[in-house]
């Protein structure tokens, strides 16, 4: 099985690296600067759970991609999805390849289905906390490093079995399941709650739960979010909800959504993809979700302000020699 990974960052670089470590034929589609660094020092992963790894990866640049892959692993941020889809399109030409998106939420599936056909778009969810350090090293930050994936169309059975076999020897868990859409919804419920509450309160879970109303507000947002999943026919199982409650109420927890880091650094955030899309479904079903509306509007406002400030920022003044 031949696998193309878009980028070699915190998620794609980690799982692509683990697949290559296990013997899979993996190629990374990267920008020239990243290709130069990977060629010079290798793909480096730091992980207590899976062990450190340095390997010399095979890389291609845009313009060099051919339709020679069975799986294209897509791990872009939602706001980069249109350009990411254009980047992988040559690999999907000819009707052979399948794309496995590991994005959060569900809205990306409609775009991918429209571009490549539903029969060529698998479902997948990644569970990992990792970051790409300034020196290019991928740093795994927690104990879990898991991908679950599965077919969304009957014609995807063989390619899914092939990917499961390729990942069987990996030091991360790469698991084929038969209920991938439920898994997508379940993760969305947790992420929408975690991102919504930590961005609203500008704090990790431990700080929020230390306040008088933080725990109650967090659970109320979880209940609003899961009401949307239930209305869409993907009710969050009781055991999963109980696990989420425990995670979201953990005293002293430093857990926070990566979206909070994006907001606090002034970067782009996936607010519309994670919270805005969910709010749109709540409105479709006529559900009362006031906390979800506040959280989604908060991030929508952040995006509007960021766009305004970026567009009105004064250009740099003349240099000393030009004055």
N, C-alpha and C positions, 0 to 999 in steps of 0.2 A: 504494500500500500504506500502510495506517494502522498505526502502531506505538505501543503503550503501554508505557512503561518504569516498573516499580515502583521508586520512589525515584530520587534523582539523586546517588548516592554515588560511591565510588571506581571501581566497575566499571560499574554501570548508567548513571551520569552520564557516564562517559567514552565508552562505546560509543554510547549514545543521542545524546550530543552530536556525535560524529563522523558518525552517520547523518543527523542534522539538518543538519549542515554540508554534507553531500553532496546535500541537497535532499529527503530523505525526510520524510514527514509524521509527526513524532514528538511525543508528549505524555507528560509525566512525572506520575505519580501520587505526590504528596508530601504531607507533613504541613504544617499551616499555617505553622509557623515557617520551614521550608525554602522554601515558596512565597513568603513575604514577602521572604526574602533574594534568591531568584532574580529576583523582580520588581524589586527595588531595584538589584542590581548585576549580574545576569545569571548564566548558567552559565559558569563560568570554568575553563578547563583550561590547565595549564602542562605542556608536553611538548617536550623537545628532539627526539624522534624524529618527532613528527607536527606540531609547531608549536603555538604557543599559540592559544587560541580563547576568545572571549567571544561568547555569543549570548543572545538573549532567548527563553527556551523557553516553550512552551505548557504550562501546568500544570493539573491537576485535583486536587481533594481527595476524600477518602473521602466517599461519599454523592453524588458528582457523576458517578461512572463509569457509562457505558452500554455495551452490547454493540455497539460500533461499530468494533472493531479487528480487523485480520487477524492481528497478532502481539502477544503480551504478553511482554515481556522480563522475566524473573524473576531477580533477582540477590541475593536475600536470603541471610543466613547460615542454616545448617541449623537452628539452634536457634530461629530466627524463622519457620520454614517454615509452621507451622499458621496463624499470624496473617497471613502473606503470602498464603497460598492464599485465606483469607477475603477479603482486600483485593482480589484480582484477580477473585474469583468473579463480580461483576456484569459485568465485561468479557467473561467467558467464557459468559455466559448466551445462550441462543438457538441454540447449536450452531454458531456461525460461526467464532469465533476459535481460534487455536492458541497454546499457551504454549511459549516457548523458555527453559528453565531453564539458567542458567549457574552452577549450584552445583557444588561439588566432591564427589567420591565418586559413588555410584550410588543410595543408599538413598532419595533424594527422588523418584525416578521412580515407585516403587510408590505413594507417597502421591498424587502428581499423577495417575497413571493411574486410581487408584480414584476420585478426585474428578471428573475431567473426561473420562475415557476415553482409552485408549492412542492411539487414532487422532487425538487432538488435542494430544498431548504430543510435541514434537520433542526431539531430542538436541542438546546443545551444550556446548562447552568454551571457556573464556576463558583466554588466556595473557597476563597482564599483571601488573606490580607497580605499584600505585597506592595513593594514600591521600587521604582527605578531610581537609584541613587545618582547623584551628579557625576560620579566617576563611571557610570554605565553598568554597575553591578546591580543585579536583581536581588532584593532583600526580602526574604519570606519572613513575615512578622508574627505568625501564629502557628498553631499546631495542626490545622487542617489545610489540606491541599487536594481538593476533590473536584472532579468534573463528572456530572451525570449528563447523559445524552440519550437520545432515542429517536425513533422515526415519527414523522408527522404524516407519512404517506406510505401506503403498502409497498411501493416500489423501492423503498429505502432499506429494506430488511438486510440485503447482502452487504451494502456498504457499511451499515451499522455493525454488523458482525465482524467485518474486516477491521474496523477501528477498535472494537473491543479486543480483538486478538492482538493488535499492535500495541495497545496499552496494557496488556496483561502483565508484562514484566516491569512496568514503570514503578518508581518509588513514590509516585503520587497515585491517588485512586482515580481511575478513569473507567466509569461504570455505565454499562448499557442498561436502561430501564424501559419498561413498556408504558409508562404513564408520564411522559416527559412534560406534557402541557400542564398537568397538575403540579409538577415540580417547579415549572416556570412561575405559575401563579403563587405557589407557596413562598418562593423566594421574594417575589415582588411585594408580597404582604409585609414581610419582615423589613425589607429595604425601605419601602415607602414610610413605614412607621419610624424606623431608625433615622432615616434622612430627615423626615419631617420634623421630628421632635428635637434632634440634636442641632439642626440648622435654626429652628425657631428659638431655641434656648441658648445657642452658641456655647454648648458645653457637652461633654460626654455623659453617658448614662449615669455614672456614679454621682456626678454633681446634680443632675436633674432629680434623681431619686432621693437625694438628701434634703430636698425642700418639702414644704408642706403639701403641695398639690402636684408635684412632678410625676409621681407614680400614677396617680389617678388620671392625669392628662395623657400620659403615655399609653395607658391601657385603653382609654377612650378612643384615642386615635387608631390603635390596633383594631378595635371593634368596628369602627367606621370603615376602615380599609377592607377588613374581611367581609363586611356586608356587601361590598361591591363584588368580590370574588364569588360569594354565594349567589348573587343575582345573575352572574355570568355563567353559572353552572359549575363552578370550581370551588366549592366550599372548602375552607381550610380545615383539615382533619383536627379533631379535638386534641390528639396527642401533639400535633405540630403547634397548635395554638398554646398549649400548656408550656411547651418548650420555649416558645417565643416570649411568653410572659416571664418565665424565669430569667431568660437572657436580658430582657429589657428592664427588669427590676433588681438586677444584681447590685448589691451595695458595693460602693467603691470601684465599680467597673470603669475602665478607661475606654470602653468601646464607644466609638462614634463613627458615623458614616464618612466615607471618603469625600462625600459632597460637602461636608462641613470644612474639611481641609481646603477644598476648592474655593469655597466662599471666603474663608478667612484669608486666603492668599490672593484674593481678587481675580481668580481665574474663572473660566467658563464652568458652568455646572449643568447637570442633567435634570434640572428641576422639571422641565416640561415633559421629558420622557418618562420620568418616574412618578411624579405627583400630578402634573397637569393631565396626562393621559388617563390616570385613574380617576381624577375628578370629572373628566369628560364622560366616563362610563357611569359614574354615580349620577350625574345629571340625566343621562339617557334613561336610567331606571327610576328617576324621580326620588332618589334617596336623599335623606337629610344627613349631610356630612360636614358640619360646620368647622371642625378642627382640620379636616383635610383641605377644605377651602381656604382656611387661613394659611396653612402650611404651603399650599400650592401658590397662593397669591404672594406670599412672602418671597418665594424664590423667583416668581415672575417679576416682581418689583425689583429684586436684586439684578436680574438680567437686564431690565429696562434701564435702570440707573447705570449699570456698567456700560451698556451700549451708548447711552447719552454722554457719559463722561469721556469715553474713548473717542467719540466723534467730535467733541468740543475741546479736546486737549490741545493746547497751543503747540504749534510746531517748535522745534528747538531753535534757539536764537543763533545769530551768526557767531562763528568762532572768533577768537581774539584777532586773528590775522585778517578777518573780513570786516571788522568794525572800522 
